[in-house]
Amino acid sequence: MTTASRPAAIRRPEDSEIIGAGQPASVRLLIDSEEAGGSVSTVEVTLAAGADGAAPHYHTLSDELFFVADGELQVLAGDKIVTVGAGGALVVPKFMPHAFGAAPGSSARLLIALMPGVERHGYFRFLEQLALGQTTPADFEAAQKDYDNYFTDAPQWWAERNANRA
């Protein structure tokens, strides 16, 4: 019999930290890379109807899996904008620009997994501090490298998103 190299990483709902609770976009921190032996980093994102999730960006170290548990998700993947409904999934390869938000008129709840894992929970805490004015935009540049999250320009994404706003 073979034995596992590490214990199972387990996060019960009551033990999860939630960033942005009560906001149009919230993130439940599930299992981060260190807990999973570097294999994966996971979060659950909940978006109100039509709410933006992540602005256009890319990763250099990880592919990113999106599984839509509820609602509909609008996604930029490279130069394509697609809508994925509940039960659907997509994987965005590293270096591919991508963004996401709840589809117009729909909310969305999704699981996101970065594979291999990178420490991401600190990134979401950083974004919350930035939104609250507790850190400076200058710190933002360093955070991109620290968390392998590089923002990029994607005018077609914003044109599509803004065309569907009330």
N, CA, C and O atoms as a DFTB+ gen file, in Angstrom:
664 C
 N C O
     1  1       0.841      -1.193       0.000
     2  2       0.000       0.000       0.000
     3  2       0.882       1.251       0.000
     4  3       1.892       1.312       0.701
     5  1       0.491       2.230      -0.785
     6  2       1.201       3.498      -0.861
     7  2       0.588       4.483       0.129
     8  3      -0.624       4.475       0.345
     9  1       1.412       5.322       0.725
    10  2       0.888       6.329       1.643
    11  2       0.984       7.702       1.006
    12  3       1.878       7.967       0.202
    13  1       0.047       8.579       1.376
    14  2       0.017       9.940       0.837
    15  2       1.217      10.729       1.346
    16  3       1.710      10.497       2.449
    17  1       1.672      11.655       0.530
    18  2       2.828      12.476       0.892
    19  2       2.470      13.627       1.837
    20  3       3.355      14.248       2.425
    21  1       1.178      13.908       1.979
    22  2       0.733      14.993       2.854
    23  2      -0.711      14.722       3.260
    24  3      -1.393      13.931       2.608
    25  1      -1.185      15.358       4.319
    26  2      -2.590      15.170       4.703
    27  2      -3.527      15.861       3.712
    28  3      -3.108      16.751       2.972
    29  1      -4.767      15.456       3.701
    30  2      -5.782      16.104       2.871
    31  2      -5.968      17.546       3.345
    32  3      -5.945      17.820       4.545
    33  1      -6.150      18.446       2.409
    34  2      -6.456      19.841       2.734
    35  2      -7.978      19.965       2.786
    36  3      -8.662      19.669       1.806
    37  1      -8.496      20.396       3.912
    38  2      -9.949      20.466       4.111
    39  2     -10.319      21.851       4.624
    40  3      -9.676      22.372       5.535
    41  1     -11.357      22.449       4.037
    42  2     -11.874      23.728       4.517
    43  2     -13.380      23.591       4.637
    44  3     -14.075      23.433       3.633
    45  1     -13.878      23.649       5.837
    46  2     -15.317      23.614       6.078
    47  2     -15.887      25.011       5.851
    48  3     -15.195      26.003       6.076
    49  1     -17.149      25.100       5.405
    50  2     -17.725      26.429       5.121
    51  2     -17.619      27.393       6.298
    52  3     -17.327      28.573       6.106
    53  1     -17.849      26.911       7.491
    54  2     -17.823      27.797       8.663
    55  2     -16.416      28.286       9.000
    56  3     -16.259      29.220       9.786
    57  1     -15.399      27.669       8.416
    58  2     -14.014      28.066       8.665
    59  2     -13.438      28.940       7.554
    60  3     -12.269      29.321       7.613
    61  1     -14.236      29.259       6.553
    62  2     -13.759      30.037       5.411
    63  2     -13.808      31.526       5.701
    64  3     -14.776      32.030       6.271
    65  1     -12.765      32.216       5.305
    66  2     -12.729      33.675       5.362
    67  2     -13.434      34.207       4.117
    68  3     -13.224      33.693       3.018
    69  1     -14.271      35.237       4.284
    70  2     -14.969      35.838       3.152
    71  2     -14.513      37.286       3.005
    72  3     -14.571      38.073       3.950
    73  1     -14.063      37.615       1.809
    74  2     -13.646      38.982       1.470
    75  2     -14.798      39.635       0.708
    76  3     -15.288      39.074      -0.272
    77  1     -15.230      40.813       1.150
    78  2     -16.277      41.547       0.438
    79  2     -17.687      41.071       0.720
    80  3     -18.578      41.283      -0.103
    81  1     -17.916      40.435       1.856
    82  2     -19.269      39.975       2.197
    83  2     -20.248      41.138       2.111
    84  3     -19.964      42.230       2.604
    85  1     -21.396      40.908       1.487
    86  2     -22.416      41.938       1.344
    87  2     -22.167      42.889       0.172
    88  3     -22.982      43.780      -0.068
    89  1     -21.075      42.726      -0.556
    90  2     -20.747      43.559      -1.716
    91  2     -21.253      42.876      -2.995
    92  3     -21.633      41.705      -2.957
    93  1     -21.263      43.588      -4.114
    94  2     -21.674      42.953      -5.381
    95  2     -20.780      41.775      -5.783
    96  3     -21.213      40.879      -6.507
    97  1     -19.526      41.784      -5.307
    98  2     -18.614      40.665      -5.574
    99  2     -17.960      40.266      -4.254
   100  3     -17.386      41.103      -3.558
   101  1     -18.050      38.986      -3.919
   102  2     -17.378      38.499      -2.719
   103  2     -16.587      37.243      -3.051
   104  3     -16.886      36.526      -4.006
   105  1     -15.564      36.999      -2.230
   106  2     -14.669      35.865      -2.442
   107  2     -14.567      35.081      -1.139
   108  3     -14.221      35.631      -0.094
   109  1     -14.871      33.800      -1.218
   110  2     -14.691      32.891      -0.084
   111  2     -13.355      32.196      -0.302
   112  3     -13.173      31.484      -1.290
   113  1     -12.415      32.404       0.627
   114  2     -11.099      31.796       0.519
   115  2     -11.209      30.334       0.950
   116  3     -11.562      30.050       2.094
   117  1     -10.915      29.427       0.057
   118  2     -11.044      27.998       0.334
   119  2      -9.684      27.408       0.716
   120  3      -9.274      27.523       1.871
   121  1      -8.987      26.788      -0.215
   122  2      -7.698      26.157       0.091
   123  2      -6.622      26.814      -0.757
   124  3      -6.734      26.886      -1.981
   125  1      -5.566      27.297      -0.083
   126  2      -4.487      27.968      -0.796
   127  2      -3.355      26.986      -1.082
   128  3      -3.337      25.867      -0.569
   129  1      -2.433      27.419      -1.893
   130  2      -1.368      26.574      -2.405
   131  2      -0.565      25.859      -1.312
   132  3      -0.313      24.658      -1.410
   133  1      -0.173      26.585      -0.291
   134  2       0.651      25.976       0.759
   135  2      -0.066      24.795       1.418
   136  3       0.549      23.769       1.712
   137  1      -1.366      24.953       1.644
   138  2      -2.151      23.872       2.256
   139  2      -2.280      22.656       1.351
   140  3      -2.453      21.535       1.829
   141  1      -2.195      22.881       0.031
   142  2      -2.392      21.810      -0.946
   143  2      -1.068      21.307      -1.530
   144  3      -1.054      20.687      -2.593
   145  1       0.020      21.568      -0.850
   146  2       1.308      21.106      -1.329
   147  2       1.718      21.706      -2.657
   148  3       2.509      21.110      -3.388
   149  1       1.190      22.884      -2.983
   150  2       1.533      23.574      -4.222
   151  2       0.728      23.145      -5.439
   152  3       0.941      23.665      -6.534
   153  1      -0.189      22.210      -5.266
   154  2      -0.914      21.679      -6.425
   155  2      -2.023      22.591      -6.930
   156  3      -2.307      22.602      -8.128
   157  1      -2.657      23.356      -6.046
   158  2      -3.829      24.130      -6.439
   159  2      -4.082      25.243      -5.413
   160  3      -3.704      25.127      -4.247
   161  1      -4.724      26.313      -5.866
   162  2      -5.249      27.379      -5.003
   163  2      -6.714      27.547      -5.384
   164  3      -7.029      27.634      -6.571
   165  1      -7.623      27.593      -4.401
   166  2      -9.045      27.645      -4.721
   167  2      -9.780      28.736      -3.965
   168  3      -9.488      29.023      -2.804
   169  1     -10.741      29.337      -4.652
   170  2     -11.654      30.310      -4.060
   171  2     -13.035      30.103      -4.666
   172  3     -13.173      29.544      -5.754
   173  1     -14.049      30.560      -3.948
   174  2     -15.414      30.611      -4.465
   175  2     -15.770      32.083      -4.609
   176  3     -15.609      32.856      -3.664
   177  1     -16.250      32.476      -5.779
   178  2     -16.612      33.866      -6.041
   179  2     -18.126      33.939      -6.235
   180  3     -18.708      33.131      -6.958
   181  1     -18.751      34.913      -5.583
   182  2     -20.182      35.157      -5.731
   183  2     -20.359      36.571      -6.275
   184  3     -19.835      37.535      -5.718
   185  1     -21.110      36.679      -7.379
   186  2     -21.316      37.957      -8.055
   187  2     -22.808      38.268      -8.144
   188  3     -23.601      37.409      -8.530
   189  1     -23.184      39.481      -7.790
   190  2     -24.559      39.934      -7.958
   191  2     -24.845      40.087      -9.452
   192  3     -23.922      40.061     -10.267
   193  1     -26.091      40.242      -9.805
   194  2     -26.487      40.349     -11.215
   195  2     -25.665      41.405     -11.945
   196  3     -25.647      42.572     -11.554
   197  1     -24.984      40.983     -13.013
   198  2     -24.199      41.873     -13.847
   199  2     -22.920      42.413     -13.235
   200  3     -22.245      43.234     -13.855
   201  1     -22.563      41.968     -12.019
   202  2     -21.387      42.516     -11.327
   203  2     -20.088      42.080     -12.003
   204  3     -19.973      40.964     -12.511
   205  1     -19.114      42.994     -11.995
   206  2     -17.788      42.664     -12.500
   207  2     -17.070      41.779     -11.487
   208  3     -17.237      41.925     -10.276
   209  1     -16.270      40.860     -12.014
   210  2     -15.420      40.020     -11.182
   211  2     -14.000      40.543     -11.268
   212  3     -13.632      41.463     -10.538
   213  1     -13.195      39.965     -12.159
   214  2     -11.809      40.392     -12.323
   215  2     -11.634      41.156     -13.631
   216  3     -12.193      40.786     -14.663
   217  1     -10.849      42.227     -13.567
   218  2     -10.478      42.993     -14.760
   219  2      -9.507      42.156     -15.602
   220  3      -8.926      41.196     -15.095
   221  1      -9.327      42.505     -16.869
   222  2      -8.430      41.727     -17.729
   223  2      -7.018      41.597     -17.138
   224  3      -6.394      42.579     -16.737
   225  1      -6.549      40.360     -17.103
   226  2      -5.245      40.038     -16.533
   227  2      -4.772      38.689     -17.072
   228  3      -5.494      38.012     -17.804
   229  1      -3.566      38.316     -16.702
   230  2      -3.056      36.990     -17.057
   231  2      -2.125      36.525     -15.954
   232  3      -1.692      37.310     -15.111
   233  1      -1.824      35.234     -15.974
   234  2      -0.906      34.620     -15.023
   235  2       0.246      34.001     -15.802
   236  3       0.058      33.554     -16.934
   237  1       1.431      33.971     -15.211
   238  2       2.595      33.384     -15.879
   239  2       2.946      32.010     -15.331
   240  3       3.751      31.294     -15.928
   241  1       2.357      31.634     -14.210
   242  2       2.727      30.378     -13.560
   243  2       1.637      29.317     -13.573
   244  3       1.939      28.131     -13.434
   245  1       0.381      29.710     -13.737
   246  2      -0.723      28.775     -13.547
   247  2      -1.788      28.878     -14.627
   248  3      -2.027      29.951     -15.182
   249  1      -2.424      27.748     -14.918
   250  2      -3.674      27.722     -15.664
   251  2      -4.782      28.002     -14.654
   252  3      -4.599      27.781     -13.457
   253  1      -5.942      28.493     -15.134
   254  2      -7.032      28.824     -14.221
   255  2      -8.319      28.142     -14.661
   256  3      -8.784      28.319     -15.787
   257  1      -8.880      27.363     -13.753
   258  2     -10.140      26.666     -13.979
   259  2     -11.276      27.477     -13.382
   260  3     -11.188      27.948     -12.248
   261  1     -12.351      27.639     -14.161
   262  2     -13.579      28.276     -13.700
   263  2     -14.694      27.240     -13.812
   264  3     -14.932      26.708     -14.896
   265  1     -15.376      26.948     -12.712
   266  2     -16.558      26.086     -12.731
   267  2     -17.726      26.925     -12.259
   268  3     -17.700      27.455     -11.149
   269  1     -18.751      27.052     -13.088
   270  2     -19.917      27.875     -12.759
   271  2     -20.926      26.995     -12.020
   272  3     -21.525      26.096     -12.609
   273  1     -21.107      27.261     -10.735
   274  2     -22.030      26.481      -9.918
   275  2     -23.469      26.966     -10.071
   276  3     -24.397      26.160     -10.125
   277  1     -23.653      28.293     -10.142
   278  2     -24.984      28.889     -10.274
   279  2     -24.902      30.099     -11.188
   280  3     -23.872      30.770     -11.252
   281  1     -25.996      30.377     -11.899
   282  2     -26.097      31.575     -12.715
   283  2     -25.350      31.463     -14.028
   284  3     -25.144      30.374     -14.564
   285  1     -24.948      32.630     -14.536
   286  2     -24.222      32.707     -15.801
   287  2     -23.031      33.633     -15.655
   288  3     -23.125      34.708     -15.062
   289  1     -21.914      33.199     -16.206
   290  2     -20.666      33.945     -16.134
   291  2     -20.264      34.402     -17.527
   292  3     -20.243      33.607     -18.467
   293  1     -19.946      35.683     -17.659
   294  2     -19.407      36.199     -18.917
   295  2     -17.888      36.238     -18.751
   296  3     -17.375      36.740     -17.751
   297  1     -17.176      35.700     -19.745
   298  2     -15.729      35.536     -19.630
   299  2     -15.027      36.027     -20.887
   300  3     -15.457      35.745     -22.006
   301  1     -13.943      36.762     -20.688
   302  2     -13.002      37.062     -21.754
   303  2     -11.911      36.000     -21.658
   304  3     -11.300      35.834     -20.602
   305  1     -11.662      35.283     -22.747
   306  2     -10.584      34.280     -22.811
   307  2      -9.816      34.539     -24.098
   308  3     -10.258      34.160     -25.182
   309  1      -8.670      35.185     -23.972
   310  2      -7.921      35.598     -25.160
   311  2      -8.669      36.709     -25.860
   312  3      -8.869      37.777     -25.282
   313  1      -9.090      36.478     -27.097
   314  2      -9.845      37.499     -27.837
   315  2     -11.323      37.141     -27.953
   316  3     -12.055      37.783     -28.707
   317  1     -11.773      36.125     -27.215
   318  2     -13.178      35.703     -27.261
   319  2     -13.895      36.087     -25.979
   320  3     -13.335      36.019     -24.885
   321  1     -15.149      36.491     -26.141
   322  2     -16.013      36.739     -24.995
   323  2     -17.134      35.717     -25.086
   324  3     -17.863      35.675     -26.078
   325  1     -17.274      34.893     -24.053
   326  2     -18.272      33.832     -24.036
   327  2     -19.066      33.891     -22.740
   328  3     -18.624      34.465     -21.745
   329  1     -20.248      33.285     -22.774
   330  2     -21.066      33.143     -21.571
   331  2     -21.155      31.662     -21.249
   332  3     -21.437      30.837     -22.118
   333  1     -20.908      31.339     -19.979
   334  2     -20.932      29.963     -19.509
   335  2     -21.968      29.867     -18.400
   336  3     -21.907      30.605     -17.416
   337  1     -22.930      28.945     -18.565
   338  2     -23.994      28.785     -17.595
   339  2     -23.658      27.767     -16.515
   340  3     -22.624      27.101     -16.557
   341  1     -24.567      27.668     -15.543
   342  2     -24.406      26.744     -14.414
   343  2     -24.099      25.344     -14.912
   344  3     -24.748      24.842     -15.830
   345  1     -23.105      24.717     -14.299
   346  2     -22.668      23.385     -14.683
   347  2     -21.562      23.396     -15.713
   348  3     -20.964      22.355     -15.984
   349  1     -21.273      24.560     -16.301
   350  2     -20.223      24.671     -17.302
   351  2     -18.890      25.034     -16.677
   352  3     -18.819      25.482     -15.533
   353  1     -17.837      24.833     -17.451
   354  2     -16.487      25.113     -16.969
   355  2     -15.601      25.543     -18.121
   356  3     -15.914      25.293     -19.284
   357  1     -14.504      26.185     -17.795
   358  2     -13.479      26.490     -18.778
   359  2     -12.141      26.568     -18.074
   360  3     -12.068      26.859     -16.880
   361  1     -11.082      26.305     -18.827
   362  2      -9.724      26.430     -18.321
   363  2      -9.001      27.437     -19.204
   364  3      -8.953      27.285     -20.424
   365  1      -8.445      28.456     -18.583
   366  2      -7.682      29.483     -19.280
   367  2      -6.204      29.181     -19.048
   368  3      -5.754      29.142     -17.903
   369  1      -5.439      28.968     -20.132
   370  2      -4.020      28.666     -19.957
   371  2      -3.214      29.878     -19.500
   372  3      -3.595      31.023     -19.741
   373  1      -2.098      29.605     -18.838
   374  2      -1.227      30.703     -18.416
   375  2      -0.852      31.548     -19.630
   376  3      -0.775      31.049     -20.753
   377  1      -0.627      32.805     -19.390
   378  2      -0.298      33.848     -20.366
   379  2      -1.492      34.324     -21.199
   380  3      -1.351      35.299     -21.937
   381  1      -2.660      33.678     -21.113
   382  2      -3.822      34.127     -21.874
   383  2      -4.560      35.222     -21.092
   384  3      -4.965      34.997     -19.952
   385  1      -4.737      36.400     -21.695
   386  2      -5.531      37.430     -21.023
   387  2      -6.962      36.929     -20.793
   388  3      -7.560      36.294     -21.661
   389  1      -7.488      37.228     -19.616
   390  2      -8.852      36.825     -19.298
   391  2      -9.443      37.767     -18.260
   392  3      -8.728      38.467     -17.543
   393  1     -10.767      37.762     -18.202
   394  2     -11.529      38.570     -17.253
   395  2     -12.866      37.876     -17.090
   396  3     -13.232      37.021     -17.897
   397  1     -13.602      38.246     -16.039
   398  2     -14.919      37.650     -15.867
   399  2     -15.834      38.558     -15.065
   400  3     -15.392      39.424     -14.311
   401  1     -17.120      38.329     -15.255
   402  2     -18.155      39.021     -14.502
   403  2     -19.456      38.268     -14.679
   404  3     -19.593      37.457     -15.596
   405  1     -20.404      38.531     -13.810
   406  2     -21.722      37.924     -13.975
   407  2     -22.312      38.428     -15.290
   408  3     -22.169      39.601     -15.635
   409  1     -22.969      37.540     -16.012
   410  2     -23.594      37.932     -17.274
   411  2     -24.663      38.989     -17.007
   412  3     -25.243      39.013     -15.922
   413  1     -24.932      39.862     -17.975
   414  2     -25.963      40.874     -17.793
   415  2     -27.287      40.229     -17.361
   416  3     -27.756      39.277     -17.985
   417  1     -27.873      40.755     -16.297
   418  2     -29.153      40.251     -15.803
   419  2     -29.070      38.967     -15.011
   420  3     -30.102      38.438     -14.598
   421  1     -27.878      38.448     -14.787
   422  2     -27.715      37.195     -14.045
   423  2     -26.685      37.359     -12.936
   424  3     -25.725      38.117     -13.073
   425  1     -26.890      36.654     -11.855
   426  2     -25.860      36.540     -10.836
   427  2     -25.017      35.318     -11.191
   428  3     -25.336      34.596     -12.136
   429  1     -23.954      35.086     -10.446
   430  2     -23.111      33.919     -10.696
   431  2     -22.400      33.521      -9.413
   432  3     -22.026      34.364      -8.598
   433  1     -22.224      32.227      -9.258
   434  2     -21.390      31.679      -8.174
   435  2     -20.464      30.665      -8.825
   436  3     -20.917      29.765      -9.532
   437  1     -19.166      30.812      -8.588
   438  2     -18.213      29.965      -9.276
   439  2     -17.060      29.549      -8.393
   440  3     -16.708      30.233      -7.432
   441  1     -16.483      28.421      -8.735
   442  2     -15.262      27.934      -8.120
   443  2     -14.130      28.268      -9.076
   444  3     -14.229      28.017     -10.277
   445  1     -13.051      28.836      -8.540
   446  2     -11.864      29.126      -9.329
   447  2     -10.709      28.352      -8.720
   448  3     -10.514      28.356      -7.504
   449  1      -9.944      27.687      -9.580
   450  2      -8.765      26.950      -9.134
   451  2      -7.580      27.315     -10.017
   452  3      -7.665      27.220     -11.241
   453  1      -6.482      27.730      -9.405
   454  2      -5.228      27.965     -10.116
   455  2      -4.364      26.728      -9.956
   456  3      -4.155      26.239      -8.846
   457  1      -3.859      26.221     -11.093
   458  2      -3.068      24.993     -11.084
   459  2      -1.824      25.176     -11.946
   460  3      -1.975      25.547     -13.110
   461  1      -0.606      24.942     -11.461
   462  2      -0.335      24.650     -10.066
   463  2      -0.673      25.854      -9.203
   464  3      -0.825      26.977      -9.685
   465  1      -0.781      25.584      -7.940
   466  2      -1.183      26.623      -7.009
   467  2      -0.108      27.669      -6.787
   468  3       1.086      27.371      -6.818
   469  1      -0.542      28.884      -6.566
   470  2       0.302      29.978      -6.092
   471  2      -0.456      30.575      -4.911
   472  3      -1.684      30.498      -4.863
   473  1       0.245      31.155      -3.979
   474  2      -0.428      31.750      -2.833
   475  2      -1.291      32.922      -3.315
   476  3      -0.771      33.954      -3.740
   477  1      -2.613      32.750      -3.244
   478  2      -3.545      33.750      -3.782
   479  2      -4.387      34.428      -2.712
   480  3      -4.874      35.538      -2.929
   481  1      -4.567      33.795      -1.578
   482  2      -5.457      34.382      -0.577
   483  2      -4.951      35.749      -0.124
   484  3      -5.749      36.649       0.141
   485  1      -3.635      35.909      -0.035
   486  2      -3.066      37.208       0.314
   487  2      -3.410      38.275      -0.716
   488  3      -3.549      39.449      -0.373
   489  1      -3.546      37.873      -1.973
   490  2      -3.911      38.822      -3.027
   491  2      -5.304      39.398      -2.788
   492  3      -5.513      40.603      -2.923
   493  1      -6.247      38.542      -2.435
   494  2      -7.609      39.028      -2.197
   495  2      -7.665      39.913      -0.957
   496  3      -8.439      40.869      -0.915
   497  1      -6.864      39.608       0.040
   498  2      -6.779      40.478       1.224
   499  2      -6.175      41.822       0.835
   500  3      -6.612      42.869       1.314
   501  1      -5.162      41.788      -0.042
   502  2      -4.543      43.023      -0.526
   503  2      -5.558      43.881      -1.274
   504  3      -5.630      45.089      -1.049
   505  1      -6.348      43.266      -2.166
   506  2      -7.353      44.023      -2.918
   507  2      -8.366      44.678      -1.982
   508  3      -8.793      45.807      -2.222
   509  1      -8.749      43.979      -0.925
   510  2      -9.674      44.565       0.048
   511  2      -9.030      45.768       0.735
   512  3      -9.683      46.797       0.914
   513  1      -7.766      45.653       1.121
   514  2      -7.057      46.770       1.746
   515  2      -6.955      47.954       0.786
   516  3      -7.099      49.107       1.195
   517  1      -6.706      47.664      -0.488
   518  2      -6.622      48.718      -1.497
   519  2      -7.964      49.441      -1.621
   520  3      -8.006      50.671      -1.666
   521  1      -9.057      48.679      -1.675
   522  2     -10.398      49.266      -1.787
   523  2     -10.745      50.116      -0.563
   524  3     -11.466      51.108      -0.679
   525  1     -10.240      49.734       0.597
   526  2     -10.512      50.468       1.832
   527  2      -9.539      51.620       2.060
   528  3      -9.635      52.321       3.067
   529  1      -8.594      51.822       1.123
   530  2      -7.620      52.899       1.253
   531  2      -6.542      52.607       2.278
   532  3      -5.877      53.531       2.744
   533  1      -6.351      51.347       2.641
   534  2      -5.366      50.970       3.651
   535  2      -3.993      50.660       3.053
   536  3      -3.044      50.386       3.787
   537  1      -3.889      50.702       1.751
   538  2      -2.623      50.533       1.049
   539  2      -2.644      51.479      -0.142
   540  3      -3.685      52.055      -0.456
   541  1      -1.530      51.643      -0.795
   542  2      -1.454      52.638      -1.872
   543  2      -1.434      51.967      -3.243
   544  3      -1.049      50.804      -3.364
   545  1      -1.847      52.696      -4.265
   546  2      -1.744      52.162      -5.623
   547  2      -0.303      51.788      -6.001
   548  3      -0.097      50.902      -6.831
   549  1       0.694      52.453      -5.399
   550  2       2.088      52.096      -5.679
   551  2       2.373      50.657      -5.237
   552  3       3.176      49.967      -5.866
   553  1       1.734      50.206      -4.177
   554  2       1.901      48.832      -3.714
   555  2       1.312      47.837      -4.710
   556  3       1.654      46.654      -4.704
   557  1       0.426      48.336      -5.562
   558  2      -0.255      47.490      -6.539
   559  2       0.727      46.852      -7.516
   560  3       0.583      45.678      -7.857
   561  1       1.721      47.610      -7.968
   562  2       2.721      47.086      -8.908
   563  2       3.446      45.885      -8.311
   564  3       3.595      44.859      -8.974
   565  1       3.895      46.006      -7.074
   566  2       4.597      44.905      -6.415
   567  2       3.676      43.707      -6.232
   568  3       4.112      42.561      -6.343
   569  1       2.414      43.967      -5.955
   570  2       1.459      42.874      -5.732
   571  2       1.256      42.034      -6.989
   572  3       1.032      40.827      -6.896
   573  1       1.334      42.660      -8.160
   574  2       1.167      41.887      -9.398
   575  2       2.219      40.781      -9.487
   576  3       1.894      39.639      -9.813
   577  1       3.464      41.112      -9.200
   578  2       4.538      40.119      -9.250
   579  2       4.408      39.129      -8.102
   580  3       4.561      37.923      -8.299
   581  1       4.128      39.628      -6.909
   582  2       4.019      38.760      -5.731
   583  2       2.961      37.682      -5.910
   584  3       3.134      36.554      -5.448
   585  1       1.858      38.029      -6.588
   586  2       0.724      37.106      -6.701
   587  2       0.494      36.609      -8.135
   588  3      -0.554      36.032      -8.424
   589  1       1.465      36.826      -9.034
   590  2       1.377      36.344     -10.413
   591  2       0.046      36.737     -11.057
   592  3      -0.663      35.899     -11.614
   593  1      -0.267      38.005     -10.970
   594  2      -1.517      38.533     -11.514
   595  2      -1.202      39.846     -12.221
   596  3      -1.090      40.890     -11.580
   597  1      -1.062      39.790     -13.540
   598  2      -0.617      40.944     -14.319
   599  2      -1.775      41.511     -15.129
   600  3      -2.333      40.833     -15.992
   601  1      -2.130      42.758     -14.844
   602  2      -3.250      43.385     -15.546
   603  2      -2.828      43.812     -16.943
   604  3      -1.675      44.168     -17.186
   605  1      -3.800      43.768     -17.858
   606  2      -3.551      44.081     -19.259
   607  2      -4.749      44.836     -19.824
   608  3      -5.839      44.812     -19.252
   609  1      -4.539      45.495     -20.934
   610  2      -5.599      46.267     -21.585
   611  2      -6.428      45.333     -22.480
   612  3      -5.872      44.527     -23.226
   613  1      -7.731      45.446     -22.400
   614  2      -8.629      44.656     -23.253
   615  2      -9.864      45.498     -23.544
   616  3     -10.917      45.271     -22.946
   617  1      -9.754      46.475     -24.460
   618  2     -10.864      47.390     -24.730
   619  2     -12.150      46.675     -25.139
   620  3     -13.241      47.141     -24.812
   621  1     -12.036      45.537     -25.858
   622  2     -13.238      44.823     -26.288
   623  2     -14.024      44.297     -25.086
   624  3     -15.252      44.229     -25.128
   625  1     -13.317      43.926     -24.016
   626  2     -13.996      43.452     -22.802
   627  2     -14.815      44.581     -22.200
   628  3     -15.996      44.401     -21.900
   629  1     -14.202      45.738     -22.022
   630  2     -14.918      46.857     -21.398
   631  2     -16.027      47.381     -22.304
   632  3     -17.066      47.813     -21.805
   633  1     -15.838      47.354     -23.609
   634  2     -16.902      47.774     -24.526
   635  2     -18.114      46.856     -24.372
   636  3     -19.249      47.329     -24.321
   637  1     -17.879      45.561     -24.299
   638  2     -18.973      44.592     -24.118
   639  2     -19.653      44.776     -22.761
   640  3     -20.881      44.820     -22.680
   641  1     -18.855      44.882     -21.700
   642  2     -19.422      45.017     -20.353
   643  2     -20.240      46.306     -20.242
   644  3     -21.356      46.297     -19.723
   645  1     -19.676      47.415     -20.734
   646  2     -20.353      48.697     -20.590
   647  2     -21.565      48.809     -21.489
   648  3     -22.495      49.543     -21.153
   649  1     -21.600      48.114     -22.616
   650  2     -22.760      48.151     -23.503
   651  2     -23.999      47.536     -22.858
   652  3     -25.125      47.829     -23.260
   653  1     -23.791      46.698     -21.873
   654  2     -24.916      46.003     -21.226
   655  2     -25.286      46.565     -19.861
   656  3     -26.083      45.967     -19.137
   657  1     -24.721      47.692     -19.510
   658  2     -25.048      48.310     -18.206
   659  2     -26.266      49.209     -18.371
   660  3     -26.493      49.801     -19.426
   661  1     -27.024      49.291     -17.319
   662  2     -28.252      50.110     -17.352
   663  2     -27.932      51.589     -17.369
   664  3     -28.842      52.417     -17.396
